[in-house]
């Protein structure tokens, strides 16, 4: 806890301030690309813009248009990085842009995409800078071809197939092929084998075929590995041919081709070399050109491409890990480059429009913005923002020592529902897994509008509230973080408010996660209740503040909040208000049919079917885990008869019973308390399940039923017909099951 508090009171504020600066700059750059002066319907974006003179809108440049489109689509959250399923970059929230900027960019992107594909279909893939059919433009086009372009879907699909074929051919012999850059304007020179060109080809193929096996990349991996070790050797020789750019490109190339081959020691050795190189040059100046002419002109990569490559490698290396990540360990490398970029930013105004951007480090003109260069800096800002967010999230989560587990792979929600849905026949309105899927799972998986961020799970103990939270995390591929009462009390009662503040700071920093608050009822008790007034002073003090903290956590829209409780009737009504909790789900034990299905899953189905009536009674109020445990016990005994299984199920201890509700229908108040202050719906659902199973009702249970009916009619004037009126949320199927029993015990 001390480490967490030290970070939250120190470096945390520096990291958050830097994160805010990056996001502010991203919005400024977005506004630049929305400016009308630099955009033409047929030519898309200009190559550059200066603070004086007229902006030149020449004929469309495929490479410039493609790279800008990719950057803007990533900025808007429409284009994701392709690497692996657990890539944490997929979980970083998109930048919120001003509505007008968002709308203008949407129009620019649509028009620019249409102009680009039209030019490609008529002229082929060509670039005045890189030549005909070059791998750099191919890589940007590969990413764009992933999207749905309704105006020319067929054209993009055709390009996708051609790009994939070309990338596969080139990667077969990466050390032999030469790219035809000689057709580029004023580039009558010698092409040079360069790792950056092979890297861009590998990136294109990964985008076009995410399932491509390592055999496709085998030759490329050898190519990258050979050059990487050569560059590592050069790095130890003063005044040698060491090129930090090519070293970085080879590292990412190896991670793309065969990530399991790049061990931690090799990865950190490369980072150590780059750390040393950065002391001499903050921006890792590329040395080896892509092309050289006889007159001495050269075409070099730009440093931002090196920084972006290194960031991508760190994401590939770390995946969804939170402990000892290279991204956090070496974040100062990227912070230093960010500081260098800040010093070089160019700002000016033209025709009442503000322009913010950068020009290539190979030139030095204070009033010049290269829109192509700025698009690559925009990529860096997005990557660095993601790295900062993850660094903050990892640091606070590790230091908090909360219970957490990561979903190793997504699980199909339909399968989860089939396995775990406890109710189907009793009433459709009690299908909790079905409703959670509609409200929380499918909108997120289908990239639809998300309106629900917090749910409350209530019901008797042992009904799988924690299991449901785990299943939500598995379906979404999110991390599950569990918060219990002990986490709030970790620093002692004197520090409970400060600890609560730290807990919610940690949670608000997490990229898309499921946060389960497990039975923290005492912090959320109804402030008008006797139970609240009888609490210790410290808990009374904490409750009002908790309501605000839950509101802020939900408002962050980054996590799915799940509050689980066995006593929903005791929770303060304010926490149930819309804006804090969006949906409420009653979780019940499996109904008879479901319990039989679970038994068949573990034991021969014929035996279960023949004795399902007796087994249904014997398994009443047992959970999925209880039944599984009972079947495991059954499999260990010698005489595996139906009677033995019934005996094992009957003897299993239960956390649920009708009698346990007796005290919850009594009140010391002089007048009866409202139905909302009782677990009436929950109790009647359990009573319906009891009746459905065919099991007789004990005398103790009858006493509880009488206590429940007195809540409806404290003066003895009970009528069954008033039950659905007073409890409109009571499912019809439940009422039909219990109305005779209620009337008979009034």
PyMOL commands that set and color helices and strands:
alter all, ss='L'
color gray80, all
select helices_A, chain A and resi 2-8+11-34+36-38+62-75+88-91+99-123+135-144+150-172+195-208+218-235+244-261+264-280+303-318+326-329+331-344+371-400+413-420+428-430+432-445+465-476+485-488+493-508+521-523+530-533+537-555+568-570+573-576+592-602+605-610+612-618+624-636+642-651+659-665+675-677+680-693+699-712+720-726+732-744
alter helices_A, ss='H'
color red, helices_A
select strands_A, chain A and resi 39-40+44-45+48-50+126-127+131-132+189-191+291-293+298-299+346-350+353-357+368-370+403-406+454-458+479-483+513-518+559-565+583-586
alter strands_A, ss='S'
color yellow, strands_A
deselect
rebuild
show_as cartoon
